[in-house]
Amino acid sequence: MTIANTQLQQYDFLADMQADAYFPPFLVAKGQQILIRLCEAIEAERPQSLAALYPLTHAATEEFNRLAEEFERHDSEIETAARENIGEDVEAIAHAYGFDAADIEELIAPRDW
């Protein structure tokens, strides 16, 4: 499945992390895939409320929690810049699907990075 939302079709997911050599490119690519899968899940499930959206963003956040372990194994980590980049992208996704009232902290609430 590809992203149908025109605002997100050309969105450069994790652009800040891509531009920083501290983050291994193959792990950034895995993070980008998590965000793409989040978009696909939103489009497939069509949540009608924030209460229905948050479990989808939480599942993506849990994937990033697992990915954080891979970053550490490759002498990197999901630190401040990465946290901000991931959070901003998840927020951008929520807004693109009409969830302007989504709380950024709640979108990524289960994060451990």
Backbone as ProteinMPNN parsed JSONL, in Angstrom:
{"seq_chain_A": "MTIANTQLQQYDFLADMQADAYFPPFLVAKGQQILIRLCEAIEAERPQSLAALYPLTHAATEEFNRLAEEFERHDSEIETAARENIGEDVEAIAHAYGFDAADIEELIAPRDW", "coords_chain_A": {"N_chain_A": [[0.844, -1.177, 0.0], [0.471, 2.252, -0.695], [0.977, 5.636, 0.393], [-1.896, 7.577, 0.441], [-2.602, 10.142, 1.116], [-2.16, 13.322, -0.033], [-0.642, 15.374, 1.089], [1.291, 14.033, 2.446], [2.558, 12.352, 0.686], [4.894, 13.249, -0.549], [6.337, 13.929, 1.619], [9.2, 14.425, 3.582], [10.221, 12.248, 5.569], [11.782, 12.128, 8.726], [13.81, 13.981, 8.149], [15.728, 15.616, 9.452], [17.226, 13.742, 10.851], [18.221, 12.286, 8.721], [20.012, 14.079, 7.68], [22.065, 14.139, 9.459], [25.058, 12.725, 10.253], [25.463, 11.219, 12.51], [23.436, 9.434, 12.853], [22.868, 6.231, 11.756], [22.316, 5.602, 8.351], [20.813, 3.324, 7.44], [19.299, 2.688, 9.644], [17.826, 4.995, 10.026], [16.291, 4.803, 7.746], [14.736, 2.597, 8.463], [13.249, 3.805, 10.47], [11.845, 5.662, 8.944], [10.218, 3.911, 7.534], [8.588, 2.988, 9.592], [7.057, 5.272, 10.062], [5.789, 5.545, 7.605], [4.284, 3.196, 7.61], [2.607, 3.886, 9.708], [1.085, 5.939, 8.531], [-0.188, 4.394, 6.56], [-1.674, 2.688, 8.198], [-3.426, 4.493, 9.411], [-4.839, 5.327, 7.17], [-6.006, 2.906, 6.417], [-7.531, 2.155, 8.651], [-8.985, 4.406, 9.277], [-9.451, 6.256, 11.611], [-11.849, 7.904, 13.669], [-11.696, 9.603, 15.737], [-9.64, 11.175, 18.275], [-9.219, 9.367, 20.295], [-9.309, 7.006, 18.902], [-7.195, 7.365, 17.175], [-4.844, 7.571, 18.755], [-4.048, 4.899, 19.675], [-2.922, 3.911, 17.307], [-0.747, 5.649, 16.809], [0.635, 5.121, 19.111], [1.378, 2.468, 18.741], [3.222, 2.775, 16.647], [5.106, 4.276, 18.026], [5.974, 2.394, 19.88], [7.303, 0.726, 18.123], [9.428, 2.387, 17.466], [10.612, 2.417, 19.971], [11.678, -0.156, 20.08], [13.414, 0.047, 17.905], [15.213, 1.873, 18.893], [16.97, 0.39, 20.419], [18.491, -0.839, 18.443], [19.774, 1.39, 17.367], [21.452, 2.008, 19.523], [23.109, -0.23, 19.525], [24.628, 0.371, 17.369], [26.301, 2.432, 18.004], [24.903, 4.855, 18.308], [22.033, 6.85, 19.139], [18.591, 7.454, 19.98], [18.284, 10.497, 20.592], [17.974, 13.898, 21.81], [17.673, 15.533, 19.377], [16.764, 13.602, 17.577], [14.458, 12.684, 18.92], [12.884, 14.991, 18.804], [12.616, 15.251, 16.013], [11.256, 12.855, 15.303], [8.918, 13.159, 16.867], [7.856, 15.566, 15.799], [7.333, 14.729, 13.196], [5.404, 12.712, 13.606], [3.406, 14.296, 14.66], [2.943, 15.946, 12.425], [1.897, 14.041, 10.699], [-0.484, 13.379, 12.058], [-1.816, 15.861, 11.887], [-2.055, 16.09, 9.112], [-3.99, 14.242, 8.595], [-6.184, 15.416, 9.618], [-6.334, 15.684, 12.373], [-5.968, 18.019, 14.142], [-6.087, 18.77, 16.797], [-4.587, 16.996, 18.15], [-2.457, 15.968, 20.752], [0.942, 16.348, 21.072], [2.566, 15.097, 22.983], [0.877, 13.064, 23.867], [0.546, 11.66, 21.516], [2.937, 10.283, 21.221], [3.19, 8.972, 23.607], [4.001, 6.394, 24.82], [6.759, 6.368, 24.568], [10.18, 5.538, 25.183], [12.467, 6.89, 24.835]], "CA_chain_A": [[0.0, 0.0, 0.0], [1.195, 3.515, -0.694], [0.274, 6.708, 1.081], [-2.852, 8.272, -0.425], [-2.689, 11.539, 1.538], [-1.276, 14.1, -0.905], [0.28, 16.167, 1.906], [2.351, 13.174, 2.969], [3.189, 11.552, -0.371], [6.247, 13.751, -0.807], [6.897, 14.37, 2.903], [10.536, 13.894, 3.817], [10.229, 11.743, 6.935], [13.045, 12.106, 9.466], [14.778, 14.767, 7.368], [16.833, 16.067, 10.297], [18.071, 12.583, 11.129], [18.91, 11.938, 7.47], [21.073, 15.053, 7.434], [23.05, 14.061, 10.537], [25.842, 11.502, 10.107], [25.424, 10.479, 13.773], [22.396, 8.424, 12.745], [23.138, 5.324, 10.63], [21.268, 5.728, 7.329], [19.916, 2.177, 7.327], [18.362, 2.746, 10.77], [16.907, 6.091, 9.715], [15.358, 4.241, 6.766], [13.78, 1.78, 9.211], [12.349, 4.761, 11.116], [10.955, 6.195, 7.909], [9.232, 2.871, 7.243], [7.627, 3.001, 10.695], [6.147, 6.401, 9.837], [4.972, 5.214, 6.426], [3.29, 2.212, 8.064], [1.621, 4.626, 10.499], [0.176, 6.562, 7.557], [-0.989, 3.327, 5.949], [-2.627, 2.212, 9.203], [-4.456, 5.524, 9.551], [-5.678, 5.274, 5.968], [-6.755, 1.648, 6.406], [-8.484, 2.082, 9.754], [-9.786, 5.638, 9.27], [-9.939, 6.616, 12.946], [-12.773, 9.037, 13.65], [-11.488, 10.414, 16.939], [-8.298, 11.072, 18.852], [-9.186, 8.115, 21.057], [-9.034, 5.939, 17.934], [-5.887, 7.636, 16.562], [-3.722, 7.369, 19.663], [-3.482, 3.535, 19.655], [-2.1, 3.743, 16.104], [0.526, 6.346, 17.009], [1.348, 4.422, 20.185], [1.997, 1.277, 18.142], [4.409, 3.251, 15.942], [6.072, 4.672, 19.052], [6.548, 1.15, 20.405], [8.276, 0.266, 17.124], [10.622, 3.22, 17.66], [11.268, 1.943, 21.199], [12.503, -1.321, 19.705], [14.473, 0.523, 17.012], [16.207, 2.582, 19.711], [17.976, -0.594, 20.807], [19.388, -1.013, 17.298], [20.621, 2.576, 17.307], [22.484, 1.873, 20.556], [24.075, -1.255, 19.088], [25.45, 0.946, 16.3], [26.954, 3.628, 18.554], [24.05, 6.012, 18.097], [20.875, 6.752, 20.012], [17.506, 8.392, 19.733], [18.507, 11.538, 21.581], [17.111, 15.081, 21.707], [17.354, 15.914, 17.997], [15.957, 12.519, 16.992], [13.144, 12.724, 19.577], [12.14, 16.112, 18.233], [12.304, 14.942, 14.619], [10.21, 11.835, 15.294], [7.698, 13.764, 17.4], [7.324, 16.526, 14.826], [6.795, 13.991, 12.05], [4.156, 12.076, 14.027], [2.435, 15.387, 14.75], [2.614, 16.331, 11.048], [1.015, 12.996, 10.183], [-1.796, 13.57, 12.691], [-2.436, 17.056, 11.304], [-2.383, 15.827, 7.707], [-5.219, 13.446, 8.567], [-7.265, 16.2, 10.201], [-6.334, 15.647, 13.838], [-5.224, 19.208, 14.558], [-6.102, 18.892, 18.253], [-3.764, 15.933, 18.734], [-1.408, 16.412, 21.664], [2.185, 15.702, 20.664], [3.029, 14.191, 24.035], [0.009, 11.888, 23.885], [0.798, 10.893, 20.287], [4.118, 9.421, 21.407], [3.229, 8.744, 25.058], [4.743, 5.233, 25.341], [8.185, 6.404, 24.186], [11.187, 5.416, 26.232], [13.662, 7.545, 24.312]], "C_chain_A": [[0.891, 1.243, 0.0], [0.341, 4.568, 0.003], [-0.618, 7.448, 0.091], [-2.926, 9.76, -0.106], [-1.669, 12.37, 0.753], [-0.288, 14.958, -0.121], [1.488, 15.341, 2.34], [3.071, 12.359, 1.902], [4.634, 11.975, -0.627], [6.946, 14.22, 0.47], [8.234, 13.679, 3.137], [10.644, 13.472, 5.285], [11.647, 11.683, 7.493], [14.157, 12.85, 8.734], [15.972, 15.204, 8.21], [17.789, 14.913, 10.608], [18.843, 12.158, 9.885], [20.136, 12.828, 7.26], [22.212, 14.975, 8.452], [23.763, 12.716, 10.48], [25.877, 10.656, 11.385], [24.443, 9.306, 13.703], [22.673, 7.529, 11.537], [21.988, 5.366, 9.609], [20.308, 4.543, 7.257], [18.923, 2.131, 8.482], [17.373, 3.891, 10.597], [15.859, 5.591, 8.722], [14.321, 3.352, 7.45], [12.77, 2.685, 9.931], [11.367, 5.361, 10.131], [9.862, 5.185, 7.577], [8.181, 2.767, 8.351], [6.6, 4.101, 10.462], [5.251, 6.155, 8.627], [3.903, 4.194, 6.817], [2.221, 2.875, 8.931], [0.609, 5.293, 9.576], [-0.747, 5.523, 6.941], [-2.039, 2.804, 6.927], [-3.762, 3.215, 9.389], [-5.397, 5.475, 8.351], [-6.527, 4.004, 5.918], [-7.855, 1.645, 7.463], [-9.407, 3.295, 9.852], [-10.339, 6.004, 10.647], [-10.776, 7.894, 12.885], [-12.607, 9.955, 14.852], [-10.038, 10.279, 17.389], [-8.158, 9.771, 19.636], [-8.898, 6.924, 20.141], [-7.671, 6.121, 17.26], [-4.736, 7.243, 17.477], [-3.207, 5.928, 19.712], [-2.602, 3.272, 18.423], [-0.746, 4.428, 16.275], [1.326, 5.681, 18.119], [2.028, 3.169, 19.656], [3.27, 1.667, 17.379], [5.505, 3.638, 16.933], [6.747, 3.448, 19.655], [7.567, 0.572, 19.417], [9.563, 1.083, 17.246], [11.353, 2.824, 18.942], [12.182, 0.768, 20.891], [13.664, -0.892, 18.808], [15.573, 1.243, 17.789], [17.325, 1.635, 20.154], [18.97, -0.84, 19.679], [20.316, 0.183, 17.153], [21.767, 2.447, 18.308], [23.537, 0.844, 20.169], [25.005, -0.738, 17.991], [26.015, 2.302, 16.711], [26.203, 4.915, 18.236], [22.916, 5.896, 19.118], [19.804, 7.728, 19.557], [17.581, 9.411, 20.86], [17.658, 12.762, 21.236], [16.717, 15.427, 20.276], [16.459, 14.865, 17.341], [14.557, 12.515, 17.594], [12.282, 13.817, 18.972], [11.722, 15.821, 16.801], [11.18, 13.916, 14.514], [8.888, 12.438, 15.762], [7.05, 14.731, 16.431], [6.704, 15.806, 13.627], [5.488, 13.284, 12.416], [3.06, 13.133, 14.142], [1.998, 15.842, 13.357], [1.673, 15.316, 10.419], [-0.389, 13.181, 10.75], [-2.526, 14.755, 12.065], [-2.862, 16.807, 9.859], [-3.669, 15.012, 7.572], [-6.358, 14.131, 9.326], [-7.342, 16.201, 11.713], [-5.494, 16.803, 14.387], [-5.156, 19.37, 16.066], [-5.247, 17.819, 18.931], [-2.651, 16.534, 19.581], [-0.131, 15.631, 21.35], [2.675, 14.722, 21.725], [2.168, 12.929, 24.103], [0.23, 11.025, 22.64], [1.927, 9.889, 20.484], [4.298, 9.043, 22.884], [4.044, 7.522, 25.505], [6.242, 5.257, 25.017], [9.076, 6.194, 25.413], [12.537, 5.947, 25.753], [13.522, 9.039, 24.499]], "O_chain_A": [[1.946, 1.259, 0.635], [-0.866, 4.397, 0.173], [-0.161, 7.889, -0.963], [-3.278, 10.559, -0.974], [-0.463, 12.148, 0.862], [0.801, 15.243, -0.619], [2.57, 15.879, 2.573], [4.094, 11.738, 2.189], [5.493, 11.135, -0.893], [8.012, 14.832, 0.414], [8.368, 12.477, 2.909], [11.101, 14.24, 6.132], [12.581, 11.247, 6.821], [15.303, 12.401, 8.705], [17.107, 15.169, 7.737], [19.007, 15.091, 10.625], [19.989, 11.718, 9.983], [21.158, 12.387, 6.734], [23.214, 15.676, 8.314], [23.128, 11.674, 10.644], [26.28, 9.494, 11.34], [24.604, 8.31, 14.408], [22.71, 8.018, 10.407], [20.826, 5.186, 9.973], [19.112, 4.734, 7.034], [17.825, 1.598, 8.33], [16.209, 3.771, 10.98], [14.678, 5.916, 8.843], [13.153, 3.353, 7.06], [11.582, 2.368, 9.994], [10.193, 5.547, 10.448], [8.71, 5.561, 7.365], [7.014, 2.49, 8.074], [5.402, 3.882, 10.645], [4.077, 6.525, 8.637], [2.75, 4.313, 6.404], [1.058, 2.472, 8.895], [-0.596, 5.216, 9.817], [-1.95, 5.75, 6.815], [-3.166, 2.51, 6.53], [-4.925, 2.828, 9.51], [-6.614, 5.572, 8.507], [-7.654, 4.034, 5.424], [-8.97, 1.19, 7.209], [-10.484, 3.214, 10.442], [-11.554, 6.058, 10.834], [-10.458, 8.832, 12.154], [-13.3, 10.966, 14.97], [-9.311, 9.39, 16.945], [-7.095, 9.15, 19.635], [-8.302, 5.939, 20.577], [-7.06, 5.145, 16.823], [-3.758, 6.648, 17.024], [-1.992, 5.746, 19.787], [-1.648, 2.498, 18.495], [0.287, 3.856, 15.928], [2.556, 5.675, 18.079], [3.138, 2.842, 20.077], [4.279, 0.967, 17.459], [6.683, 3.363, 16.708], [7.951, 3.46, 19.912], [8.575, -0.005, 19.826], [10.661, 0.535, 17.141], [12.581, 2.888, 18.997], [13.313, 0.7, 21.373], [14.773, -1.41, 18.937], [16.735, 1.221, 17.384], [18.485, 2.036, 20.251], [20.161, -1.028, 19.93], [21.499, 0.024, 16.854], [22.917, 2.741, 17.983], [24.721, 1.025, 20.453], [26.045, -1.337, 17.717], [26.186, 3.198, 15.885], [26.813, 5.94, 17.93], [22.864, 4.929, 19.877], [20.077, 8.696, 18.847], [17.018, 9.214, 21.937], [16.719, 12.66, 20.446], [15.531, 15.598, 19.995], [15.511, 15.204, 16.634], [13.573, 12.362, 16.871], [11.108, 13.607, 18.667], [10.591, 16.116, 16.414], [10.253, 14.091, 13.723], [7.855, 12.244, 15.121], [5.831, 14.721, 16.259], [5.671, 16.23, 13.108], [4.558, 13.262, 11.61], [1.916, 12.888, 13.761], [0.815, 16.097, 13.132], [0.754, 15.688, 9.689], [-1.37, 13.144, 10.009], [-3.713, 14.665, 11.75], [-3.921, 17.27, 9.436], [-4.353, 15.089, 6.551], [-7.371, 13.504, 9.638], [-8.327, 16.676, 12.278], [-4.452, 16.593, 15.009], [-4.256, 20.041, 16.57], [-5.198, 17.752, 20.159], [-1.988, 17.488, 19.172], [-0.128, 14.4, 21.364], [3.149, 13.634, 21.395], [2.683, 11.843, 24.368], [0.114, 9.801, 22.703], [1.871, 8.773, 19.967], [5.418, 8.824, 23.346], [4.737, 7.621, 26.517], [6.918, 4.241, 25.185], [8.753, 6.621, 26.521], [13.596, 5.511, 26.204], [14.42, 9.794, 24.127]]}, "name": "protein", "num_of_chains": 1, "seq": "MTIANTQLQQYDFLADMQADAYFPPFLVAKGQQILIRLCEAIEAERPQSLAALYPLTHAATEEFNRLAEEFERHDSEIETAARENIGEDVEAIAHAYGFDAADIEELIAPRDW"}
